[in-house]
Amino acid sequence: MGDIGKLLLVVGLALAVIGAVFVVGSRFGLGHLPGDISVSSGNFSFFFPVVACIVVSIVLTIVINVILRLRQ
């Protein structure tokens, strides 16, 4: 049971960090970067943040690599 508890704590902390990134990122315009897809037509609207996804992916890759290298 101790391992499951640790796993739940890590997952919870990861979700909290991701949520904080989204809150802080929206204040700096992370959701509306050039290259994001936005389509509006009548009652339909579609928004897909392609560039924002790429930026978040690059940042998370760097952070995870730094953490893994510090653990060695």
mmCIF file of the N, C-alpha and C atoms, coordinates in Angstrom:
data_MODEL
# 
_entry.id   MODEL 
# 
loop_
_atom_site.group_PDB 
_atom_site.id 
_atom_site.type_symbol 
_atom_site.label_atom_id 
_atom_site.label_alt_id 
_atom_site.label_comp_id 
_atom_site.label_asym_id 
_atom_site.label_entity_id 
_atom_site.label_seq_id 
_atom_site.pdbx_PDB_ins_code 
_atom_site.Cartn_x 
_atom_site.Cartn_y 
_atom_site.Cartn_z 
_atom_site.occupancy 
_atom_site.B_iso_or_equiv 
_atom_site.pdbx_formal_charge 
_atom_site.auth_seq_id 
_atom_site.auth_comp_id 
_atom_site.auth_asym_id 
_atom_site.auth_atom_id 
_atom_site.pdbx_PDB_model_num 
ATOM 1   N N  . MET A 1 1  ? 0.807   -1.198 0.000   1.00 0.00 ? 1  MET A N  1 
ATOM 2   C CA . MET A 1 1  ? 0.000   0.000  0.000   1.00 0.00 ? 1  MET A CA 1 
ATOM 3   C C  . MET A 1 1  ? 0.856   1.270  0.000   1.00 0.00 ? 1  MET A C  1 
ATOM 4   N N  . GLY A 1 2  ? 2.050   1.176  0.530   1.00 0.00 ? 2  GLY A N  1 
ATOM 5   C CA . GLY A 1 2  ? 2.927   2.343  0.588   1.00 0.00 ? 2  GLY A CA 1 
ATOM 6   C C  . GLY A 1 2  ? 3.345   2.810  -0.790  1.00 0.00 ? 2  GLY A C  1 
ATOM 7   N N  . ASP A 1 3  ? 3.568   1.854  -1.697  1.00 0.00 ? 3  ASP A N  1 
ATOM 8   C CA . ASP A 1 3  ? 3.967   2.212  -3.054  1.00 0.00 ? 3  ASP A CA 1 
ATOM 9   C C  . ASP A 1 3  ? 2.834   2.911  -3.799  1.00 0.00 ? 3  ASP A C  1 
ATOM 10  N N  . ILE A 1 4  ? 1.612   2.453  -3.589  1.00 0.00 ? 4  ILE A N  1 
ATOM 11  C CA . ILE A 1 4  ? 0.460   3.076  -4.245  1.00 0.00 ? 4  ILE A CA 1 
ATOM 12  C C  . ILE A 1 4  ? 0.274   4.495  -3.719  1.00 0.00 ? 4  ILE A C  1 
ATOM 13  N N  . GLY A 1 5  ? 0.484   4.685  -2.423  1.00 0.00 ? 5  GLY A N  1 
ATOM 14  C CA . GLY A 1 5  ? 0.374   6.016  -1.838  1.00 0.00 ? 5  GLY A CA 1 
ATOM 15  C C  . GLY A 1 5  ? 1.391   6.984  -2.416  1.00 0.00 ? 5  GLY A C  1 
ATOM 16  N N  . LYS A 1 6  ? 2.619   6.506  -2.568  1.00 0.00 ? 6  LYS A N  1 
ATOM 17  C CA . LYS A 1 6  ? 3.667   7.349  -3.162  1.00 0.00 ? 6  LYS A CA 1 
ATOM 18  C C  . LYS A 1 6  ? 3.328   7.685  -4.610  1.00 0.00 ? 6  LYS A C  1 
ATOM 19  N N  . LEU A 1 7  ? 2.841   6.695  -5.345  1.00 0.00 ? 7  LEU A N  1 
ATOM 20  C CA . LEU A 1 7  ? 2.468   6.922  -6.734  1.00 0.00 ? 7  LEU A CA 1 
ATOM 21  C C  . LEU A 1 7  ? 1.345   7.957  -6.838  1.00 0.00 ? 7  LEU A C  1 
ATOM 22  N N  . LEU A 1 8  ? 0.354   7.848  -5.973  1.00 0.00 ? 8  LEU A N  1 
ATOM 23  C CA . LEU A 1 8  ? -0.748  8.816  -5.986  1.00 0.00 ? 8  LEU A CA 1 
ATOM 24  C C  . LEU A 1 8  ? -0.263  10.218 -5.639  1.00 0.00 ? 8  LEU A C  1 
ATOM 25  N N  . LEU A 1 9  ? 0.670   10.326 -4.708  1.00 0.00 ? 9  LEU A N  1 
ATOM 26  C CA . LEU A 1 9  ? 1.234   11.635 -4.366  1.00 0.00 ? 9  LEU A CA 1 
ATOM 27  C C  . LEU A 1 9  ? 1.982   12.241 -5.549  1.00 0.00 ? 9  LEU A C  1 
ATOM 28  N N  . VAL A 1 10 ? 2.775   11.437 -6.236  1.00 0.00 ? 10 VAL A N  1 
ATOM 29  C CA . VAL A 1 10 ? 3.537   11.936 -7.383  1.00 0.00 ? 10 VAL A CA 1 
ATOM 30  C C  . VAL A 1 10 ? 2.590   12.360 -8.504  1.00 0.00 ? 10 VAL A C  1 
ATOM 31  N N  . VAL A 1 11 ? 1.582   11.539 -8.785  1.00 0.00 ? 11 VAL A N  1 
ATOM 32  C CA . VAL A 1 11 ? 0.623   11.882 -9.833  1.00 0.00 ? 11 VAL A CA 1 
ATOM 33  C C  . VAL A 1 11 ? -0.146  13.147 -9.463  1.00 0.00 ? 11 VAL A C  1 
ATOM 34  N N  . GLY A 1 12 ? -0.541  13.275 -8.214  1.00 0.00 ? 12 GLY A N  1 
ATOM 35  C CA . GLY A 1 12 ? -1.245  14.470 -7.759  1.00 0.00 ? 12 GLY A CA 1 
ATOM 36  C C  . GLY A 1 12 ? -0.395  15.724 -7.872  1.00 0.00 ? 12 GLY A C  1 
ATOM 37  N N  . LEU A 1 13 ? 0.862   15.617 -7.479  1.00 0.00 ? 13 LEU A N  1 
ATOM 38  C CA . LEU A 1 13 ? 1.771   16.759 -7.600  1.00 0.00 ? 13 LEU A CA 1 
ATOM 39  C C  . LEU A 1 13 ? 2.012   17.119 -9.061  1.00 0.00 ? 13 LEU A C  1 
ATOM 40  N N  . ALA A 1 14 ? 2.122   16.109 -9.925  1.00 0.00 ? 14 ALA A N  1 
ATOM 41  C CA . ALA A 1 14 ? 2.314   16.375 -11.352 1.00 0.00 ? 14 ALA A CA 1 
ATOM 42  C C  . ALA A 1 14 ? 1.099   17.095 -11.932 1.00 0.00 ? 14 ALA A C  1 
ATOM 43  N N  . LEU A 1 15 ? -0.093  16.669 -11.549 1.00 0.00 ? 15 LEU A N  1 
ATOM 44  C CA . LEU A 1 15 ? -1.308  17.341 -12.029 1.00 0.00 ? 15 LEU A CA 1 
ATOM 45  C C  . LEU A 1 15 ? -1.395  18.774 -11.511 1.00 0.00 ? 15 LEU A C  1 
ATOM 46  N N  . ALA A 1 16 ? -0.977  18.997 -10.278 1.00 0.00 ? 16 ALA A N  1 
ATOM 47  C CA . ALA A 1 16 ? -0.982  20.347 -9.719  1.00 0.00 ? 16 ALA A CA 1 
ATOM 48  C C  . ALA A 1 16 ? -0.002  21.247 -10.469 1.00 0.00 ? 16 ALA A C  1 
ATOM 49  N N  . VAL A 1 17 ? 1.169   20.716 -10.801 1.00 0.00 ? 17 VAL A N  1 
ATOM 50  C CA . VAL A 1 17 ? 2.159   21.499 -11.547 1.00 0.00 ? 17 VAL A CA 1 
ATOM 51  C C  . VAL A 1 17 ? 1.643   21.810 -12.952 1.00 0.00 ? 17 VAL A C  1 
ATOM 52  N N  . ILE A 1 18 ? 1.040   20.825 -13.604 1.00 0.00 ? 18 ILE A N  1 
ATOM 53  C CA . ILE A 1 18 ? 0.489   21.048 -14.944 1.00 0.00 ? 18 ILE A CA 1 
ATOM 54  C C  . ILE A 1 18 ? -0.616  22.090 -14.892 1.00 0.00 ? 18 ILE A C  1 
ATOM 55  N N  . GLY A 1 19 ? -1.464  22.023 -13.891 1.00 0.00 ? 19 GLY A N  1 
ATOM 56  C CA . GLY A 1 19 ? -2.515  23.025 -13.731 1.00 0.00 ? 19 GLY A CA 1 
ATOM 57  C C  . GLY A 1 19 ? -1.952  24.415 -13.523 1.00 0.00 ? 19 GLY A C  1 
ATOM 58  N N  . ALA A 1 20 ? -0.898  24.524 -12.722 1.00 0.00 ? 20 ALA A N  1 
ATOM 59  C CA . ALA A 1 20 ? -0.260  25.825 -12.493 1.00 0.00 ? 20 ALA A CA 1 
ATOM 60  C C  . ALA A 1 20 ? 0.364   26.361 -13.776 1.00 0.00 ? 20 ALA A C  1 
ATOM 61  N N  . VAL A 1 21 ? 0.943   25.467 -14.582 1.00 0.00 ? 21 VAL A N  1 
ATOM 62  C CA . VAL A 1 21 ? 1.527   25.894 -15.854 1.00 0.00 ? 21 VAL A CA 1 
ATOM 63  C C  . VAL A 1 21 ? 0.446   26.455 -16.764 1.00 0.00 ? 21 VAL A C  1 
ATOM 64  N N  . PHE A 1 22 ? -0.718  25.806 -16.802 1.00 0.00 ? 22 PHE A N  1 
ATOM 65  C CA . PHE A 1 22 ? -1.807  26.303 -17.641 1.00 0.00 ? 22 PHE A CA 1 
ATOM 66  C C  . PHE A 1 22 ? -2.329  27.650 -17.150 1.00 0.00 ? 22 PHE A C  1 
ATOM 67  N N  . VAL A 1 23 ? -2.436  27.828 -15.851 1.00 0.00 ? 23 VAL A N  1 
ATOM 68  C CA . VAL A 1 23 ? -2.926  29.101 -15.310 1.00 0.00 ? 23 VAL A CA 1 
ATOM 69  C C  . VAL A 1 23 ? -1.937  30.225 -15.594 1.00 0.00 ? 23 VAL A C  1 
ATOM 70  N N  . VAL A 1 24 ? -0.667  29.977 -15.319 1.00 0.00 ? 24 VAL A N  1 
ATOM 71  C CA . VAL A 1 24 ? 0.358   30.987 -15.555 1.00 0.00 ? 24 VAL A CA 1 
ATOM 72  C C  . VAL A 1 24 ? 0.565   31.203 -17.050 1.00 0.00 ? 24 VAL A C  1 
ATOM 73  N N  . GLY A 1 25 ? 0.522   30.135 -17.826 1.00 0.00 ? 25 GLY A N  1 
ATOM 74  C CA . GLY A 1 25 ? 0.713   30.234 -19.267 1.00 0.00 ? 25 GLY A CA 1 
ATOM 75  C C  . GLY A 1 25 ? -0.377  31.033 -19.951 1.00 0.00 ? 25 GLY A C  1 
ATOM 76  N N  . SER A 1 26 ? -1.605  30.919 -19.475 1.00 0.00 ? 26 SER A N  1 
ATOM 77  C CA . SER A 1 26 ? -2.694  31.677 -20.095 1.00 0.00 ? 26 SER A CA 1 
ATOM 78  C C  . SER A 1 26 ? -2.542  33.177 -19.840 1.00 0.00 ? 26 SER A C  1 
ATOM 79  N N  . ARG A 1 27 ? -1.913  33.540 -18.749 1.00 0.00 ? 27 ARG A N  1 
ATOM 80  C CA . ARG A 1 27 ? -1.675  34.966 -18.470 1.00 0.00 ? 27 ARG A CA 1 
ATOM 81  C C  . ARG A 1 27 ? -0.632  35.558 -19.398 1.00 0.00 ? 27 ARG A C  1 
ATOM 82  N N  . PHE A 1 28 ? 0.279   34.708 -19.896 1.00 0.00 ? 28 PHE A N  1 
ATOM 83  C CA . PHE A 1 28 ? 1.330   35.175 -20.794 1.00 0.00 ? 28 PHE A CA 1 
ATOM 84  C C  . PHE A 1 28 ? 1.033   34.867 -22.250 1.00 0.00 ? 28 PHE A C  1 
ATOM 85  N N  . GLY A 1 29 ? -0.205  34.479 -22.565 1.00 0.00 ? 29 GLY A N  1 
ATOM 86  C CA . GLY A 1 29 ? -0.601  34.253 -23.945 1.00 0.00 ? 29 GLY A CA 1 
ATOM 87  C C  . GLY A 1 29 ? -0.186  32.918 -24.512 1.00 0.00 ? 29 GLY A C  1 
ATOM 88  N N  . LEU A 1 30 ? 0.037   31.920 -23.669 1.00 0.00 ? 30 LEU A N  1 
ATOM 89  C CA . LEU A 1 30 ? 0.478   30.620 -24.149 1.00 0.00 ? 30 LEU A CA 1 
ATOM 90  C C  . LEU A 1 30 ? -0.581  29.945 -25.014 1.00 0.00 ? 30 LEU A C  1 
ATOM 91  N N  . GLY A 1 31 ? -1.850  30.200 -24.775 1.00 0.00 ? 31 GLY A N  1 
ATOM 92  C CA . GLY A 1 31 ? -2.912  29.552 -25.525 1.00 0.00 ? 31 GLY A CA 1 
ATOM 93  C C  . GLY A 1 31 ? -3.198  30.179 -26.866 1.00 0.00 ? 31 GLY A C  1 
ATOM 94  N N  . HIS A 1 32 ? -2.631  31.330 -27.173 1.00 0.00 ? 32 HIS A N  1 
ATOM 95  C CA . HIS A 1 32 ? -2.927  32.026 -28.435 1.00 0.00 ? 32 HIS A CA 1 
ATOM 96  C C  . HIS A 1 32 ? -1.635  32.459 -29.117 1.00 0.00 ? 32 HIS A C  1 
ATOM 97  N N  . LEU A 1 33 ? -0.809  31.486 -29.461 1.00 0.00 ? 33 LEU A N  1 
ATOM 98  C CA . LEU A 1 33 ? 0.441   31.768 -30.151 1.00 0.00 ? 33 LEU A CA 1 
ATOM 99  C C  . LEU A 1 33 ? 0.213   31.747 -31.658 1.00 0.00 ? 33 LEU A C  1 
ATOM 100 N N  . PRO A 1 34 ? 1.082   32.421 -32.409 1.00 0.00 ? 34 PRO A N  1 
ATOM 101 C CA . PRO A 1 34 ? 0.970   32.332 -33.868 1.00 0.00 ? 34 PRO A CA 1 
ATOM 102 C C  . PRO A 1 34 ? 1.166   30.880 -34.313 1.00 0.00 ? 34 PRO A C  1 
ATOM 103 N N  . GLY A 1 35 ? 0.309   30.408 -35.182 1.00 0.00 ? 35 GLY A N  1 
ATOM 104 C CA . GLY A 1 35 ? 0.377   29.032 -35.642 1.00 0.00 ? 35 GLY A CA 1 
ATOM 105 C C  . GLY A 1 35 ? -0.682  28.149 -35.017 1.00 0.00 ? 35 GLY A C  1 
ATOM 106 N N  . ASP A 1 36 ? -1.367  28.630 -33.991 1.00 0.00 ? 36 ASP A N  1 
ATOM 107 C CA . ASP A 1 36 ? -2.475  27.880 -33.410 1.00 0.00 ? 36 ASP A CA 1 
ATOM 108 C C  . ASP A 1 36 ? -3.659  27.920 -34.373 1.00 0.00 ? 36 ASP A C  1 
ATOM 109 N N  . ILE A 1 37 ? -4.396  26.824 -34.453 1.00 0.00 ? 37 ILE A N  1 
ATOM 110 C CA . ILE A 1 37 ? -5.512  26.718 -35.385 1.00 0.00 ? 37 ILE A CA 1 
ATOM 111 C C  . ILE A 1 37 ? -6.780  27.186 -34.699 1.00 0.00 ? 37 ILE A C  1 
ATOM 112 N N  . SER A 1 38 ? -7.480  28.130 -35.329 1.00 0.00 ? 38 SER A N  1 
ATOM 113 C CA . SER A 1 38 ? -8.740  28.640 -34.807 1.00 0.00 ? 38 SER A CA 1 
ATOM 114 C C  . SER A 1 38 ? -9.716  28.803 -35.964 1.00 0.00 ? 38 SER A C  1 
ATOM 115 N N  . VAL A 1 39 ? -10.865 28.105 -35.881 1.00 0.00 ? 39 VAL A N  1 
ATOM 116 C CA . VAL A 1 39 ? -11.883 28.161 -36.933 1.00 0.00 ? 39 VAL A CA 1 
ATOM 117 C C  . VAL A 1 39 ? -13.210 28.500 -36.282 1.00 0.00 ? 39 VAL A C  1 
ATOM 118 N N  . SER A 1 40 ? -13.882 29.525 -36.801 1.00 0.00 ? 40 SER A N  1 
ATOM 119 C CA . SER A 1 40 ? -15.208 29.911 -36.312 1.00 0.00 ? 40 SER A CA 1 
ATOM 120 C C  . SER A 1 40 ? -16.154 30.034 -37.492 1.00 0.00 ? 40 SER A C  1 
ATOM 121 N N  . SER A 1 41 ? -17.334 29.433 -37.357 1.00 0.00 ? 41 SER A N  1 
ATOM 122 C CA . SER A 1 41 ? -18.332 29.490 -38.419 1.00 0.00 ? 41 SER A CA 1 
ATOM 123 C C  . SER A 1 41 ? -19.712 29.348 -37.797 1.00 0.00 ? 41 SER A C  1 
ATOM 124 N N  . GLY A 1 42 ? -20.466 30.422 -37.769 1.00 0.00 ? 42 GLY A N  1 
ATOM 125 C CA . GLY A 1 42 ? -21.816 30.380 -37.201 1.00 0.00 ? 42 GLY A CA 1 
ATOM 126 C C  . GLY A 1 42 ? -21.797 30.010 -35.739 1.00 0.00 ? 42 GLY A C  1 
ATOM 127 N N  . ASN A 1 43 ? -22.461 28.913 -35.409 1.00 0.00 ? 43 ASN A N  1 
ATOM 128 C CA . ASN A 1 43 ? -22.520 28.442 -34.025 1.00 0.00 ? 43 ASN A CA 1 
ATOM 129 C C  . ASN A 1 43 ? -21.381 27.498 -33.670 1.00 0.00 ? 43 ASN A C  1 
ATOM 130 N N  . PHE A 1 44 ? -20.463 27.282 -34.602 1.00 0.00 ? 44 PHE A N  1 
ATOM 131 C CA . PHE A 1 44 ? -19.370 26.322 -34.405 1.00 0.00 ? 44 PHE A CA 1 
ATOM 132 C C  . PHE A 1 44 ? -18.057 27.060 -34.271 1.00 0.00 ? 44 PHE A C  1 
ATOM 133 N N  . SER A 1 45 ? -17.266 26.682 -33.294 1.00 0.00 ? 45 SER A N  1 
ATOM 134 C CA . SER A 1 45 ? -15.905 27.206 -33.173 1.00 0.00 ? 45 SER A CA 1 
ATOM 135 C C  . SER A 1 45 ? -14.982 26.074 -32.751 1.00 0.00 ? 45 SER A C  1 
ATOM 136 N N  . PHE A 1 46 ? -13.780 26.083 -33.320 1.00 0.00 ? 46 PHE A N  1 
ATOM 137 C CA . PHE A 1 46 ? -12.794 25.044 -33.050 1.00 0.00 ? 46 PHE A CA 1 
ATOM 138 C C  . PHE A 1 46 ? -11.453 25.713 -32.831 1.00 0.00 ? 46 PHE A C  1 
ATOM 139 N N  . PHE A 1 47 ? -10.772 25.336 -31.758 1.00 0.00 ? 47 PHE A N  1 
ATOM 140 C CA . PHE A 1 47 ? -9.464  25.897 -31.448 1.00 0.00 ? 47 PHE A CA 1 
ATOM 141 C C  . PHE A 1 47 ? -8.529  24.767 -31.074 1.00 0.00 ? 47 PHE A C  1 
ATOM 142 N N  . PHE A 1 48 ? -7.387  24.671 -31.764 1.00 0.00 ? 48 PHE A N  1 
ATOM 143 C CA . PHE A 1 48 ? -6.382  23.669 -31.445 1.00 0.00 ? 48 PHE A CA 1 
ATOM 144 C C  . PHE A 1 48 ? -5.029  24.348 -31.340 1.00 0.00 ? 48 PHE A C  1 
ATOM 145 N N  . PRO A 1 49 ? -4.466  24.422 -30.137 1.00 0.00 ? 49 PRO A N  1 
ATOM 146 C CA . PRO A 1 49 ? -3.191  25.125 -29.923 1.00 0.00 ? 49 PRO A CA 1 
ATOM 147 C C  . PRO A 1 49 ? -1.972  24.289 -30.320 1.00 0.00 ? 49 PRO A C  1 
ATOM 148 N N  . VAL A 1 50 ? -1.704  24.191 -31.607 1.00 0.00 ? 50 VAL A N  1 
ATOM 149 C CA . VAL A 1 50 ? -0.605  23.368 -32.106 1.00 0.00 ? 50 VAL A CA 1 
ATOM 150 C C  . VAL A 1 50 ? 0.737   23.856 -31.555 1.00 0.00 ? 50 VAL A C  1 
ATOM 151 N N  . VAL A 1 51 ? 1.013   25.130 -31.714 1.00 0.00 ? 51 VAL A N  1 
ATOM 152 C CA . VAL A 1 51 ? 2.300   25.682 -31.293 1.00 0.00 ? 51 VAL A CA 1 
ATOM 153 C C  . VAL A 1 51 ? 2.435   25.631 -29.771 1.00 0.00 ? 51 VAL A C  1 
ATOM 154 N N  . ALA A 1 52 ? 1.354   25.891 -29.060 1.00 0.00 ? 52 ALA A N  1 
ATOM 155 C CA . ALA A 1 52 ? 1.396   25.823 -27.600 1.00 0.00 ? 52 ALA A CA 1 
ATOM 156 C C  . ALA A 1 52 ? 1.715   24.400 -27.141 1.00 0.00 ? 52 ALA A C  1 
ATOM 157 N N  . CYS A 1 53 ? 1.170   23.397 -27.823 1.00 0.00 ? 53 CYS A N  1 
ATOM 158 C CA . CYS A 1 53 ? 1.475   21.996 -27.487 1.00 0.00 ? 53 CYS A CA 1 
ATOM 159 C C  . CYS A 1 53 ? 2.951   21.690 -27.718 1.00 0.00 ? 53 CYS A C  1 
ATOM 160 N N  . ILE A 1 54 ? 3.501   22.215 -28.799 1.00 0.00 ? 54 ILE A N  1 
ATOM 161 C CA . ILE A 1 54 ? 4.914   21.981 -29.096 1.00 0.00 ? 54 ILE A CA 1 
ATOM 162 C C  . ILE A 1 54 ? 5.797   22.646 -28.040 1.00 0.00 ? 54 ILE A C  1 
ATOM 163 N N  . VAL A 1 55 ? 5.450   23.870 -27.654 1.00 0.00 ? 55 VAL A N  1 
ATOM 164 C CA . VAL A 1 55 ? 6.231   24.592 -26.636 1.00 0.00 ? 55 VAL A CA 1 
ATOM 165 C C  . VAL A 1 55 ? 6.184   23.851 -25.304 1.00 0.00 ? 55 VAL A C  1 
ATOM 166 N N  . VAL A 1 56 ? 5.002   23.412 -24.896 1.00 0.00 ? 56 VAL A N  1 
ATOM 167 C CA . VAL A 1 56 ? 4.868   22.678 -23.631 1.00 0.00 ? 56 VAL A CA 1 
ATOM 168 C C  . VAL A 1 56 ? 5.647   21.371 -23.696 1.00 0.00 ? 56 VAL A C  1 
ATOM 169 N N  . SER A 1 57 ? 5.604   20.689 -24.831 1.00 0.00 ? 57 SER A N  1 
ATOM 170 C CA . SER A 1 57 ? 6.342   19.436 -24.997 1.00 0.00 ? 57 SER A CA 1 
ATOM 171 C C  . SER A 1 57 ? 7.850   19.644 -24.871 1.00 0.00 ? 57 SER A C  1 
ATOM 172 N N  . ILE A 1 58 ? 8.363   20.687 -25.482 1.00 0.00 ? 58 ILE A N  1 
ATOM 173 C CA . ILE A 1 58 ? 9.799   20.972 -25.413 1.00 0.00 ? 58 ILE A CA 1 
ATOM 174 C C  . ILE A 1 58 ? 10.212  21.303 -23.980 1.00 0.00 ? 58 ILE A C  1 
ATOM 175 N N  . VAL A 1 59 ? 9.431   22.127 -23.318 1.00 0.00 ? 59 VAL A N  1 
ATOM 176 C CA . VAL A 1 59 ? 9.757   22.516 -21.938 1.00 0.00 ? 59 VAL A CA 1 
ATOM 177 C C  . VAL A 1 59 ? 9.722   21.298 -21.017 1.00 0.00 ? 59 VAL A C  1 
ATOM 178 N N  . LEU A 1 60 ? 8.695   20.468 -21.140 1.00 0.00 ? 60 LEU A N  1 
ATOM 179 C CA . LEU A 1 60 ? 8.614   19.280 -20.292 1.00 0.00 ? 60 LEU A CA 1 
ATOM 180 C C  . LEU A 1 60 ? 9.744   18.297 -20.581 1.00 0.00 ? 60 LEU A C  1 
ATOM 181 N N  . THR A 1 61 ? 10.137  18.162 -21.831 1.00 0.00 ? 61 THR A N  1 
ATOM 182 C CA . THR A 1 61 ? 11.256  17.287 -22.181 1.00 0.00 ? 61 THR A CA 1 
ATOM 183 C C  . THR A 1 61 ? 12.541  17.765 -21.515 1.00 0.00 ? 61 THR A C  1 
ATOM 184 N N  . ILE A 1 62 ? 12.780  19.056 -21.555 1.00 0.00 ? 62 ILE A N  1 
ATOM 185 C CA . ILE A 1 62 ? 13.985  19.611 -20.930 1.00 0.00 ? 62 ILE A CA 1 
ATOM 186 C C  . ILE A 1 62 ? 13.949  19.415 -19.423 1.00 0.00 ? 62 ILE A C  1 
ATOM 187 N N  . VAL A 1 63 ? 12.816  19.693 -18.799 1.00 0.00 ? 63 VAL A N  1 
ATOM 188 C CA . VAL A 1 63 ? 12.699  19.563 -17.342 1.00 0.00 ? 63 VAL A CA 1 
ATOM 189 C C  . VAL A 1 63 ? 12.893  18.111 -16.916 1.00 0.00 ? 63 VAL A C  1 
ATOM 190 N N  . ILE A 1 64 ? 12.264  17.181 -17.623 1.00 0.00 ? 64 ILE A N  1 
ATOM 191 C CA . ILE A 1 64 ? 12.398  15.771 -17.258 1.00 0.00 ? 64 ILE A CA 1 
ATOM 192 C C  . ILE A 1 64 ? 13.834  15.292 -17.451 1.00 0.00 ? 64 ILE A C  1 
ATOM 193 N N  . ASN A 1 65 ? 14.490  15.716 -18.525 1.00 0.00 ? 65 ASN A N  1 
ATOM 194 C CA . ASN A 1 65 ? 15.883  15.329 -18.744 1.00 0.00 ? 65 ASN A CA 1 
ATOM 195 C C  . ASN A 1 65 ? 16.801  15.874 -17.652 1.00 0.00 ? 65 ASN A C  1 
ATOM 196 N N  . VAL A 1 66 ? 16.574  17.097 -17.223 1.00 0.00 ? 66 VAL A N  1 
ATOM 197 C CA . VAL A 1 66 ? 17.385  17.677 -16.146 1.00 0.00 ? 66 VAL A CA 1 
ATOM 198 C C  . VAL A 1 66 ? 17.165  16.910 -14.844 1.00 0.00 ? 66 VAL A C  1 
ATOM 199 N N  . ILE A 1 67 ? 15.918  16.591 -14.543 1.00 0.00 ? 67 ILE A N  1 
ATOM 200 C CA . ILE A 1 67 ? 15.624  15.849 -13.311 1.00 0.00 ? 67 ILE A CA 1 
ATOM 201 C C  . ILE A 1 67 ? 16.273  14.472 -13.341 1.00 0.00 ? 67 ILE A C  1 
ATOM 202 N N  . LEU A 1 68 ? 16.182  13.784 -14.484 1.00 0.00 ? 68 LEU A N  1 
ATOM 203 C CA . LEU A 1 68 ? 16.776  12.448 -14.574 1.00 0.00 ? 68 LEU A CA 1 
ATOM 204 C C  . LEU A 1 68 ? 18.288  12.494 -14.485 1.00 0.00 ? 68 LEU A C  1 
ATOM 205 N N  . ARG A 1 69 ? 18.911  13.525 -15.041 1.00 0.00 ? 69 ARG A N  1 
ATOM 206 C CA . ARG A 1 69 ? 20.365  13.632 -14.961 1.00 0.00 ? 69 ARG A CA 1 
ATOM 207 C C  . ARG A 1 69 ? 20.828  13.967 -13.546 1.00 0.00 ? 69 ARG A C  1 
ATOM 208 N N  . LEU A 1 70 ? 20.031  14.723 -12.804 1.00 0.00 ? 70 LEU A N  1 
ATOM 209 C CA . LEU A 1 70 ? 20.396  15.054 -11.416 1.00 0.00 ? 70 LEU A CA 1 
ATOM 210 C C  . LEU A 1 70 ? 20.256  13.838 -10.503 1.00 0.00 ? 70 LEU A C  1 
ATOM 211 N N  . ARG A 1 71 ? 19.400  12.900 -10.858 1.00 0.00 ? 71 ARG A N  1 
ATOM 212 C CA . ARG A 1 71 ? 19.200  11.708 -10.026 1.00 0.00 ? 71 ARG A CA 1 
ATOM 213 C C  . ARG A 1 71 ? 20.316  10.701 -10.192 1.00 0.00 ? 71 ARG A C  1 
ATOM 214 N N  . GLN A 1 72 ? 21.124  10.810 -11.245 1.00 0.00 ? 72 GLN A N  1 
ATOM 215 C CA . GLN A 1 72 ? 22.196  9.828  -11.480 1.00 0.00 ? 72 GLN A CA 1 
ATOM 216 C C  . GLN A 1 72 ? 23.400  10.113 -10.642 1.00 0.00 ? 72 GLN A C  1 
# 
